[in-house]
């Protein structure tokens, strides 16, 4: 079964009023999941409200009953990995086991500069990221104290207490399309791969490459869930869709994997991506005040996939 959820850009004006409203609507309208970015700012000004990630997810965990959720994704540069690991395990327990821990290397220089967070080159960030993944697996999996000596991070007889209620802790998601850096990390550490703004043809190609990498790691294709994050420009009619995309070309957007159209058109595009291997969709919804649109999409699109 294809799963349909929402993804919010938290740095795009997310405050408590908007977050509470969207959390309730997503839960009540039948979306399978609700993910949000972990950013201080956008890559370019102006700056808007941006709720702190883990505080907002703690609220969601304690104010919903069924919807799955998580960061898409939390950068290793923002917090020491042990902080992320501890918060993820405890928020997952609070929710009754509904968190997916999306992790990443970080990419946006502006927010790092503004808030005094060191922003390293790509090889260093990916080295930090892999060490964080190793530490996450060690602390989630081990009932005994563990040690780890990396170039950037370390553990010395550390144990995660309380132990995660879910054996092995919450699932780990890694997002990105890169066949050389990202997909090998997915094959080694992740339980979900999330492609980003990618066409169905490119997704199918990366999907097959991931299967090969999983086999090399001694894992099965079914060990890793396949998802995608892409923008959705949905409207009740052609005029509403045209207003959403503005001066952008609809066909060009679709070629990039962006969903554009009325209900029937979006359903067809989701179907094509599902044929390429996508099991879960995190649909980027940019207008945080368009609650009517979220509810309309739930009414007209979700029933075709959520049986």
DALINKA-V512450 format. One record per residue. N is the residue number from 1. RES is the residue in one letter. SS is DSSP state (H for helix, E for strand, C for the rest). PHI is phi as a letter, one per 30 degrees, with the letter a starting at -180 (* if undefined). D_FIRST is the distance of its C-alpha to the first C-alpha in Angstrom with 1 decimal. Layout:
n = [N:N]
res = [RES:RES]
ss = [SS:SS]
phi = [PHI:PHI]
d_first = [D_FIRST:D_FIRST]
//
This chain:
n = [1:2:3:4:5:6:7:8:9:10:11:12:13:14:15:16:17:18:19:20:21:22:23:24:25:26:27:28:29:30:31:32:33:34:35:36:37:38:39:40:41:42:43:44:45:46:47:48:49:50:51:52:53:54:55:56:57:58:59:60:61:62:63:64:65:66:67:68:69:70:71:72:73:74:75:76:77:78:79:80:81:82:83:84:85:86:87:88:89:90:91:92:93:94:95:96:97:98:99:100:101:102:103:104:105:106:107:108:109:110:111:112:113:114:115:116:117:118:119:120:121:122:123:124:125:126:127:128:129:130:131:132:133:134:135:136:137:138:139:140:141:142:143:144:145:146:147:148:149:150:151:152:153:154:155:156:157:158:159:160:161:162:163:164:165:166:167:168:169:170:171:172:173:174:175:176:177:178:179:180:181:182:183:184:185:186:187:188:189:190:191:192:193:194:195:196:197:198:199:200:201:202:203:204:205:206:207:208:209:210:211:212:213:214:215:216:217:218:219:220:221:222:223:224:225:226:227:228:229:230:231:232:233:234:235:236:237:238:239:240:241:242:243:244:245:246:247:248:249:250:251:252:253:254:255:256:257:258:259:260:261:262:263:264:265:266:267:268:269:270:271:272:273:274:275:276:277:278:279:280:281:282:283:284:285:286:287:288:289:290:291:292:293:294:295:296:297:298:299:300:301:302:303:304:305:306:307]
res = [X:X:X:X:X:X:X:X:X:X:X:X:X:X:X:X:X:X:X:X:X:X:X:X:X:X:X:X:X:X:X:X:X:X:X:X:X:X:X:X:X:X:X:X:X:X:X:X:X:X:X:X:X:X:X:X:X:X:X:X:X:X:X:X:X:X:X:X:X:X:X:X:X:X:X:X:X:X:X:X:X:X:X:X:X:X:X:X:X:X:X:X:X:X:X:X:X:X:X:X:X:X:X:X:X:X:X:X:X:X:X:X:X:X:X:X:X:X:X:X:X:X:X:X:X:X:X:X:X:X:X:X:X:X:X:X:X:X:X:X:X:X:X:X:X:X:X:X:X:X:X:X:X:X:X:X:X:X:X:X:X:X:X:X:X:X:X:X:X:X:X:X:X:X:X:X:X:X:X:X:X:X:X:X:X:X:X:X:X:X:X:X:X:X:X:X:X:X:X:X:X:X:X:X:X:X:X:X:X:X:X:X:X:X:X:X:X:X:X:X:X:X:X:X:X:X:X:X:X:X:X:X:X:X:X:X:X:X:X:X:X:X:X:X:X:X:X:X:X:X:X:X:X:X:X:X:X:X:X:X:X:X:X:X:X:X:X:X:X:X:X:X:X:X:X:X:X:X:X:X:X:X:X:X:X:X:X:X:X:X:X:X:X:X:X:X:X:X:X:X:X:X:X:X:X:X:X]
ss = [C:C:E:E:E:E:E:E:C:C:C:C:C:E:C:H:H:H:H:H:H:H:H:H:H:H:H:H:H:C:C:C:E:E:E:E:C:C:C:C:C:C:C:C:C:C:C:C:C:E:C:C:H:H:H:H:H:H:H:H:H:H:H:C:C:C:C:E:E:E:E:C:C:E:E:C:C:C:C:C:H:H:H:H:H:H:H:H:H:H:H:H:H:H:H:C:C:C:E:E:E:E:E:E:C:C:C:C:H:H:H:H:H:H:C:C:C:C:C:C:C:H:H:H:H:H:H:H:H:H:H:H:H:H:H:H:H:H:H:H:H:C:C:C:C:E:E:E:E:C:C:C:C:E:E:E:E:E:C:C:C:C:C:C:C:C:C:C:C:C:E:E:E:E:E:C:C:C:C:C:C:H:H:H:H:H:H:H:H:C:C:E:E:E:E:E:C:C:C:H:H:H:H:H:H:H:H:H:H:H:H:H:H:H:H:H:C:C:C:C:H:H:H:C:E:E:E:E:E:E:E:E:E:E:C:C:C:H:H:H:H:H:H:H:H:C:C:C:C:H:H:H:H:H:H:C:C:C:E:E:E:C:H:H:H:H:H:H:H:H:H:H:H:H:H:C:C:C:C:E:E:E:E:E:C:C:C:C:C:C:H:H:H:H:H:H:H:H:H:H:C:H:H:H:C:C:C]
phi = [*:d:c:c:b:c:b:c:d:d:d:c:j:d:b:d:e:d:d:e:d:d:e:d:d:d:d:d:d:j:d:d:a:b:c:b:d:b:b:d:b:d:d:b:d:d:c:b:e:a:d:d:e:d:d:d:d:d:d:e:e:c:b:b:b:b:d:d:a:l:d:b:b:c:d:d:d:d:b:e:e:d:d:d:d:d:d:d:d:d:d:d:d:e:d:i:i:b:d:c:d:d:b:a:d:i:b:c:d:e:d:d:d:d:c:i:c:e:b:c:d:e:e:d:d:d:d:d:d:d:d:d:d:d:d:d:d:e:d:d:d:c:d:c:e:b:b:a:b:c:d:c:b:b:b:b:h:c:b:d:b:d:d:e:d:d:e:i:i:d:d:c:c:b:c:k:c:d:d:c:c:d:d:d:d:e:d:d:b:c:c:a:c:c:d:b:h:b:d:d:d:d:d:d:d:d:d:d:d:d:e:d:d:d:d:d:d:i:c:c:e:d:d:b:d:c:b:b:c:a:d:c:c:c:b:d:a:d:d:d:d:e:d:d:d:i:d:d:d:d:d:d:d:d:d:d:j:d:d:b:k:d:e:d:d:d:d:d:d:d:d:d:d:d:d:d:j:d:c:b:c:c:d:d:c:d:d:d:c:d:d:e:d:d:d:d:d:d:d:c:c:e:d:d:b:c:d]
d_first = [0.0:3.8:6.4:9.7:13.0:16.7:19.2:22.9:26.0:28.0:31.3:31.0:32.7:30.6:32.8:32.5:32.7:29.8:27.7:28.2:27.3:24.1:22.9:23.5:22.0:18.7:18.6:19.7:17.7:14.2:13.3:11.1:13.9:17.4:19.1:22.7:25.1:28.1:31.1:34.7:35.2:34.0:35.4:38.0:39.9:40.0:38.5:36.5:35.5:33.1:32.3:32.4:28.9:29.2:31.2:28.5:25.7:28.0:28.3:24.5:24.1:26.8:26.0:22.3:20.6:16.9:15.9:15.4:17.9:20.3:22.6:21.6:23.9:27.1:29.9:32.0:35.1:34.9:35.1:36.3:33.4:34.5:34.2:30.6:29.8:31.6:30.1:26.5:27.1:28.8:26.5:23.5:25.6:26.6:23.0:22.3:20.1:17.9:19.5:18.3:21.6:21.6:24.9:26.9:30.4:31.4:32.5:34.2:38.0:39.2:37.7:39.1:42.5:42.7:41.9:43.8:40.9:41.8:39.8:40.2:39.7:36.5:37.5:38.5:35.4:33.2:35.6:35.3:31.5:31.4:33.9:31.8:28.8:31.1:32.5:29.2:28.2:31.7:31.8:28.4:28.9:32.6:34.3:37.6:39.2:38.4:40.2:39.2:41.6:40.2:42.0:40.6:39.4:40.5:40.0:42.9:42.2:39.4:37.0:34.2:35.2:33.8:31.4:27.7:26.3:23.2:24.4:24.5:24.0:21.2:18.9:20.6:19.1:21.3:21.0:22.8:23.1:26.3:26.5:29.7:29.4:25.9:23.8:26.3:26.0:22.2:22.7:25.4:24.3:20.8:17.6:15.7:16.8:16.8:18.2:20.4:21.3:20.6:20.3:17.6:20.4:21.5:18.1:17.7:21.2:20.8:17.6:19.9:22.7:20.7:19.9:23.7:24.6:22.4:24.2:27.5:26.7:26.1:22.4:19.3:16.6:14.1:16.4:15.3:12.1:12.1:12.3:14.7:17.2:18.8:20.8:19.9:22.8:21.6:24.2:24.8:27.0:28.5:31.2:29.0:27.0:30.4:31.6:28.6:29.2:33.0:34.9:31.9:31.0:27.6:27.3:28.4:25.8:23.0:24.4:24.0:20.3:21.0:19.2:21.9:22.3:21.8:18.6:18.3:19.2:16.8:13.9:15.3:15.7:12.1:11.2:14.0:13.0:9.5:11.7:13.8:11.4:10.1:7.1:8.7:11.4:14.7:16.5:20.2:22.0:25.7:27.5:27.4:29.3:27.1:25.5:25.7:23.5:20.8:20.9:21.0:18.0:16.1:17.6:17.1:14.0:11.5:11.6:10.2:6.7:7.1:8.0]
//
